[in-house]
Amino acid sequence: MGILTANLFITLDGVYQAPGGPEEDRGGGFEFGGWQAAYFDDETAEAIGMAIDRMDALLLGRKTYDIFANFWPQQKDHIGQTFNALPKFVVSQTLKQPEWEGTTAMSDLSGLAELKERFDDIHMFGSGHLIRSLLEADLLDRLHLFLYPLTFGSGKRLFSDGTGVPAAFRFAQPPMAFPKGAVLLSYERAGAPVTGITIGQD
């Protein structure tokens, strides 16, 4: 059975919107796009590149798919060549005929078990709404959070008010700190939260 890993660039207040550029996603009037570059360094690039090199399939939500499909087919660097060659899957109820070569549209999550049988290392990037759905269905194996030392007070958040499910997590690998202040936190599910205990109580 393969592993499904979500990679998400996220701020201290949980915002994942438009890390890559000012015009990437202005939904909701978001004015802070392009916030990742100021904290990008060789070590962060290496960690992201290692994740990309391991994967043998790419899973995306519709919004992130549209961003990727408008950008990566024109890129000829190593990452572009990798993304363009990989089998790609997009979860969408409206997209029927994806134009990015090698992409298959999935109307729901019912085919995810079959994907895990076919591929060893499936990765996601962005796709916060889809990540929440996968966590709610307990279908996400690992969550790689690239945490950046920023707060915006607005923007699309991984867990906004009233979203999320009770869940505990454990480290899937030791945390990694990068020179310009970002941190990679890699988690996997660890059952239900342990609550109702007072600190110091035996």
Secondary structure in CASP SS format (residue, H / E / C, confidence):
PFRMAT SS
TARGET T0000
AUTHOR 0000-0000-0000
METHOD secondary structure of the structure
MODEL  1
M C 1.00
G C 1.00
I E 1.00
L E 1.00
T E 1.00
A E 1.00
N E 1.00
L E 1.00
F E 1.00
I E 1.00
T E 1.00
L C 1.00
D C 1.00
G C 1.00
V E 1.00
Y C 1.00
Q C 1.00
A C 1.00
P C 1.00
G C 1.00
G C 1.00
P C 1.00
E C 1.00
E C 1.00
D C 1.00
R C 1.00
G H 1.00
G H 1.00
G H 1.00
F C 1.00
E C 1.00
F C 1.00
G C 1.00
G C 1.00
W C 1.00
Q C 1.00
A H 1.00
A H 1.00
Y H 1.00
F C 1.00
D C 1.00
D H 1.00
E H 1.00
T H 1.00
A H 1.00
E H 1.00
A H 1.00
I H 1.00
G H 1.00
M H 1.00
A H 1.00
I H 1.00
D H 1.00
R H 1.00
M C 1.00
D C 1.00
A E 1.00
L E 1.00
L E 1.00
L E 1.00
G E 1.00
R H 1.00
K H 1.00
T H 1.00
Y H 1.00
D H 1.00
I H 1.00
F H 1.00
A H 1.00
N H 1.00
F H 1.00
W H 1.00
P H 1.00
Q H 1.00
Q C 1.00
K C 1.00
D C 1.00
H H 1.00
I H 1.00
G H 1.00
Q H 1.00
T H 1.00
F H 1.00
N H 1.00
A H 1.00
L C 1.00
P C 1.00
K E 1.00
F E 1.00
V E 1.00
V E 1.00
S C 1.00
Q C 1.00
T C 1.00
L C 1.00
K C 1.00
Q C 1.00
P C 1.00
E C 1.00
W C 1.00
E C 1.00
G C 1.00
T E 1.00
T E 1.00
A E 1.00
M E 1.00
S C 1.00
D C 1.00
L C 1.00
S C 1.00
G C 1.00
L H 1.00
A H 1.00
E H 1.00
L H 1.00
K H 1.00
E H 1.00
R H 1.00
F C 1.00
D C 1.00
D E 1.00
I E 1.00
H E 1.00
M E 1.00
F E 1.00
G C 1.00
S C 1.00
G H 1.00
H H 1.00
L H 1.00
I H 1.00
R H 1.00
S H 1.00
L H 1.00
L H 1.00
E H 1.00
A C 1.00
D C 1.00
L C 1.00
L C 1.00
D C 1.00
R E 1.00
L E 1.00
H E 1.00
L E 1.00
F E 1.00
L E 1.00
Y E 1.00
P C 1.00
L C 1.00
T C 1.00
F C 1.00
G C 1.00
S C 1.00
G C 1.00
K C 1.00
R E 1.00
L C 1.00
F C 1.00
S C 1.00
D C 1.00
G C 1.00
T C 1.00
G C 1.00
V C 1.00
P C 1.00
A C 1.00
A C 1.00
F E 1.00
R E 1.00
F E 1.00
A C 1.00
Q C 1.00
P C 1.00
P C 1.00
M E 1.00
A E 1.00
F C 1.00
P C 1.00
K C 1.00
G C 1.00
A C 1.00
V E 1.00
L E 1.00
L E 1.00
S E 1.00
Y E 1.00
E E 1.00
R E 1.00
A C 1.00
G C 1.00
A C 1.00
P C 1.00
V C 1.00
T C 1.00
G C 1.00
I C 1.00
T C 1.00
I C 1.00
G C 1.00
Q C 1.00
D C 1.00
END
